Amino acid sequence: MSSVVIASIAESLPAFLSENQYAKIHVIVDENTKRHCYPLVKKLLPKHQLTQIKSGEQEKHLGTCEKIWQGLTDQELDRHSLVINIGGGVIGDMGGFCAATYKRGIDFIQIPTTLLSQVDASVGGKLGIDFHGFKNHIGVFKIPNTVLIDDAFLATLPTNELRSGFAEIVKHCLIMDGEKWNEIKRKDFEEQDFKDLISHSVEIKKKIVAEDPTEKGLRKILNFGHTLGHAIETFNLGKPKLHLLHGEAIAAGMICEAFISLKRGMIDEKTLADIEEFIFSVYGKATLKVADIEAIIDLTAQDKKNKGKEIRFSLLTGAGSCAFDIAVSRAEMKEALLYYIGE
């Protein structure tokens, strides 16, 4: 498990570089992090090269990887070099994947700059890219050398990006900390203490990943809300009027999967009502059409938790606990999506 340092980047990055000697350093950014975040990091670095990619989930594919690999090759990086990923989950996933596969792997560190990447994508060593519309379809497990989290970067984010990251915080509470769930559900989104919640989420994820680094068992509970959530996100990808950020889709997925938990007798009606009320208060209702349900369900066939033809879910057993490897039928998924839509 790599170290996760929650501190000012002005302290944490020089401390890491002083303890590790690298022949060359290569930084990966997108147009947003180059403008808003890179200036805070640039002054802390020795001589380095920069690769800028386009932002957005739609850029998380092999074509962008080729650009990154070409940049590393042009700079003649060797195995004594370092890649620094400055950005959200897309850059962390893809930049880490490129570093982990370049010359069979060179060192890389993550500097996550969105709430979503700070509480989720940066911890646990999951790296990868989308492939023909399927999220994170190609990838590896590789732990970064360190993760440097500074909540100061959150000031660069629009509100919808903060909300997107908050969905993973909600998920962490629902799967493993009922007391924290009871705390956050009593506050409006604007009243949340994100500095505290970042530390809380990182500790939960570190604990789970340490026990199950390659997602053979317990780590699957981190996918609560993601089986249908990823399918909703993938279905809407490339549709400008319907496009959802990751956390917005996962919020919808958590309501659907909490409904399945209720129907299975795993949670009570009050728990579902609390989840639904809170999530709708923060995110509103995503636009889903009855006519699209079958296509959304079809996309769950590519979920990485599946075994054979079984679509396997992680479902709540209470507010603060979760079970995994639960086979769910198409009929149950359809009922849950209809429930979400209000049909």
Helices and strands as residue ranges (DSSP letters): E 3-6, H 9-19, E 25-30, H 31-36, H 38-42, E 49-53, G 57-59, H 62-74, E 82-87, H 89-101, G 102-104, E 107-112, H 115-116, I 117-121, E 126-131, E 134-141, E 146-149, G 151-156, H 159-176, H 178-184, G 189-191, H 194-211, G 218-223, H 226-236, H 246-263, H 269-283, G 290-292, H 293-299, G 300-302, E 312-318, E 321-327, H 330-341
